[in-house]
Each structure stands twice: as structure tokens, then as C-alpha cells.
Amino acid sequence: MNPMTGAMRELAGMDGLARLESPMHRLHPLPKLLTVLLYIGVVLSFPNSRLSGLIAMVIFPVVGYAAAGIPVRTCFHKLRYILPLILAVGIWNPILNRAPAFVVGRLTVSEGMVSFIVLMLKGTLALMASFLLVATTGIEKICYALRLLHVPKLLVTMLLITYRYISLLLSEAGTMMNAYTLRAPGQKGIHISAWGSFLGQLLLRSMDRATALYQSMQMRGFTGEFYYAEKLQTRTADWLFFPVATILILSFRLFNIAVLLGGLFV
């Protein structure tokens, strides 16, 4: 299968996840957006030496995926190309900082290794929370929540159009790859000598398609902002979700829940 076709299917799969029915999907997008932003900020605020406190933050995305009816493995499958980049964030820490942090049996764990694990965990948790937001809300509702927060319409419109432009770019790239494959049977991938012309033609074709789409949007009355036909109403669960989640997230930050729970059994 054409890799561009596979990428388009995965992008369409994201929209399919957002159309599911679950308690998480039915929540208003604004409290979900605020909760995820708070969660990411709290996760990133943990010191690089506080591994035990950060472990408790796993509870929020795990419970969120369970409430949404989305397996956690779906998140890791969708983000499989991004997650390896997290490994590069602190990969040199175990080498540069070899001071002992604690001892497990006969194994001495260095401070550099602890900070490396914490950085990986921070990135993974932030990606999991972001994916949970997109998978249970959809890009249109996220943009709707951003406008409720009075984010400038130019930024929101650029975000929405950029997200939708990805599918157009993949469509053009898939068409060009199919044409190239038919003209070079038996060749695996695109030859390096054709990369320059391929990317140039892809840019020109996608710009032509984008211009035609923008003209059609103008003919339908587009003036720089999307007006959402569905005005979402808030419910009691929406009003309760954000304050309850805020209390739990901040309590995980202020108190070392892992140590407190461990003290109950030791």
C-alpha cells in the first residue's frame, strides 16, 4: 500500500475516534482543553529528580482513555513516529551525570539515569494527554474552545486550515507516488535523483489545490473565521469536570501520592 494512503487513513482514523460516543466525548470541549493544558503544565513542572511523584500522574490519561473507550495502545500506535524522539531529549544525562541517586539491591542508579527517565516520562505523558484531547474532541471543537477563550481568530483559523491541509498534501503526494511507481516498475521508493523535482512538483500542485479551495471558500462567504453551526451547551458534568480534575491534578503535584500509598503497605 502507498505510504501516503496509509497516512491518510490514519488521519481519517483520528476523526473517526472523535466521533465515538463515551462520557469523555460528551464533555464540553472547553473544560477538556483547560484540564489538558493544566495537566501538561503540572507534568512539566516536576523536577527532574522527582520520579516517584511523576509516576502518579499516569492515572489521569489512563482513566481518561478508559472513560473514552479508547485502548492506550491506540495512542502509542498513532504516535509511534513521535515517541522515539523523546528518547533524544536526555539521552546524554546518564553519561554526563553519574552521581549515585539510590541503590536497588546491588544496582546503583545514577542521577543522570533518573533525570533521563523523568524526561522521557514527561514527554510521554504530555503526548498521551494531547492525543486524548484530540481523539475525544476533534479539531473543530478544539478550535471552538479556543475561540471561547478569545484566542485570536487568525491563529485559530490557521490551526484548523493547517490540520485540514495535511490531508490535501498527503492526497497530492499519494497521487504523485502512484504515478512515479507506474513509470518505474520494480523500483523501491523514489530514487534520490528525483527527490528535488518530486518535492518541487508536490509544492506547486498543493499550492494550486490550496488556492482553488480558498477561492471556493470565499465564494461561500468565508471572511477569515469559521462559524460553527453547532453551539454546544454546557451540562452539570461539564461544570464539575474541570474543578474536580484540577483538585486531583494539583494534589498529585503537591503530595507524593506514590510514597503515601507505599507507606500504607510497608
N, C-alpha and C positions, 0 to 999 in steps of 0.2 A: 504494500500500500504506500502511496505517496506520503512522505512525512508531513507535508503541508496539510494534506487531507486529515491525517491523524491529529494534527494540532487544531484544525478547525473543529473536529469532533470533540476534542477535549474542551475547547472554548464553549461550544454549544452545550456540553455536559454541565458546565458551571451554571449556565442559565437554567438548565433542567433541574439542578439541585435547588435553585432559588424558588422554583415553582412547586416544591413539595409542600405538604401540609403537616405541621407539627406545632407544638407550643412556641418553639423558638421562631418559626416562620411567621406566626401570627402576631408576634410582638411588634409594636410600632418601631420603625427604623431609628428614630431619634434616640430613645433610651439605649438601644443596642449599640449605636455608634458611640455615644458618650461612655458607655460601660467599657467597650473595647479600647477606646483611647485611654481611659483611666487605667485599665489593666496593663496595657503596653507601657505606659509611663511608670507604673509601680514596678513592673518587672525590670525595666531598665535602671531603676533607682537602686536596686540591690547592689551592695558592694561585691567586688569580685572574689571576696573571701568567704562570703556567706552562702555556702552551698546548701546547708540544711534548711535554711529559711526559704530559699528559692524553690525547693522541691515541692513544698506545699502549694505553690502557685499552679501546679499541674491540674489541681482539682477543677478550676474554672473551665478550661477548654474541654476536659474530659466530660464533665457534667453537661456542658453546652452541646457537645456532639451527641451525647446520649439523648438529650431532650429534643434535638433536631432529627433524630433517627438517621444520622449520617455516620458510618463507621469511621473511626480515627484513621484507619489505613487508607481511606479515600483521600484524606488530607495529604498524607505522606506520598501517595501515588501522584497526585496532581502537582505537588511541589518537589518532585524528585530531582529536578534540574537546578533548583534553587538551594535546597538544603545542603548539598556538598560545599557550596560557597561559604557556609557558616564555619566550616572546619578551618578555613584560611584566616579567620578573624584573630585567633590567638594561638595559632599553631606553633609559634616560636616560644611561647611562655614557658613550657616545661623545660626548654633548653636554657633560656636566659635566667630563669629564677628557680634555682634548685634548693632553696631553703626548705627544710622539713616543716610540714604543716601538722601532720598527725601520723600515727603508726597504726596499721591494721595487721595484727599478727606480727609477721616478720617483714611486712612490706611497709616502707616509708613513703608516704605520699607528699610530694613537694608542693609548695605554694603555687608554683607555676602550673602544675597539673590541675590544681583546684581552680585557679582562675581560668584555665583553658576550658574545663568542664562547665564552669558557670557561664562563660561567654557563649558556648555552644547552646546551653540550655536557654539562655535569654533569647537568642535568635530563634530557636525552635519554637518557644512559647509565643513569641511575638507573631511569627508566621502562622501558627495554629490559630491564634485569636483572629488575625486578619482574614484568614481563609474562612473561619466560622462566620464572620460578619458577611462576607461576600456570598457564601453558599446559602445563607438563610435569609438574605435581604435582597440581593440583586443590585446591579449598578444604578438603575434608575431610582430605586428607593433610597439608596445611599446619597445620591445627588439631591434628592428631595429633602433628606435630613440636613444636608449641608446648607441648603438654601434656608431652611428653618433657623439655622444658626447664623444666618446673614453672612455666609461666606460669599465673596463677590461672584456675581453670576458668570463673569468671564472665566474664572478658574473652574467653576463647576461645569460650565459648558465644554471647556477644553478637556476636562477629565472624562466626561461622558463621550464626547466625539472621539477622543483618542482610544478609549476602550473599544468603541464600535469600529474604529478604523483598522484595528488589528485584524478583524475578520476579513475586511476588504483586502488588506495587504496579503494575508495568507491565501485568499482566493486567487489573486493575481499570480502569486508565486507558485501555487499549485498548477495553474494553467500553463505557465511557462515551463515548469519542470516536466509536465506531461509532454509538451511539445518537444523539449530537448531530448527526452528519453526516446521518443519515436524517431528522432533524427540521428540518435546514437545508440542503436540497439546493442545490448550486451555490455555497455559501459556502466560501471557502478558509480553513481553520483555524477556531479558536474566536474569536468576537468578544470584544473586550476587556471588554465589559459583562458577559460571562458567566464571566470568569476567577474571580471571587471565589466564586460559587456552585459552579463546577466543582471548584475545589480543596477547598472545604468538603465537598462530597459525596464526593470521592475520599478524603479523610481519614477520613470516617465509614465508608465502605464497606470500606476497607482495614483499619480497626480492628476492624470486625465479623469480617472474614475471619481476621485475626490471632488474635482471641480464640477463634474456633471451632477454628483449627489448634492453638492452645496447649492447649485442653481435650482435643482428641483425643490430643495428645502425652502429657498427664497420664494419660489412660485407658490408654495403652500402657506406663505405668511410668516416664515421664520425671521425673527428680528434680533436674534442674539441670545435668547433664553428659551428653554423648554418649559412649557406649561403643562403640568401633569393633570390629566383628566380625572384621575382618582385621588381625591383628598382623603387621606387616611385619618380616621377618628381614633382618639386615644381611649383606652379602656382602663379599668381598675388595675389589671395586671401590668399595664404599661407604666402606670404611676408608681407601682410598688417595685418593679423590677430594678430600676436604677438605684434607688436608695438602699435596697437590701443588698444588691451586688456591691455597692460602694462600701457598705459597712463590712462585708465579708472580705473584700479585697484589701481594704486598709488594715483590718485586723490581722490578716496574713502578713502584712508588711511590718506592723508594729510588734507583733508577737511571733516568736519562733514556734509555730504550731507543731512542726516535726519533733522538736525537742520536748515540748509539753506532752505530746501524745506518747513519745518514747518513755517519759518519766512515769506514765501511768502503768506501764508493763514491766518496768525494770525496778 
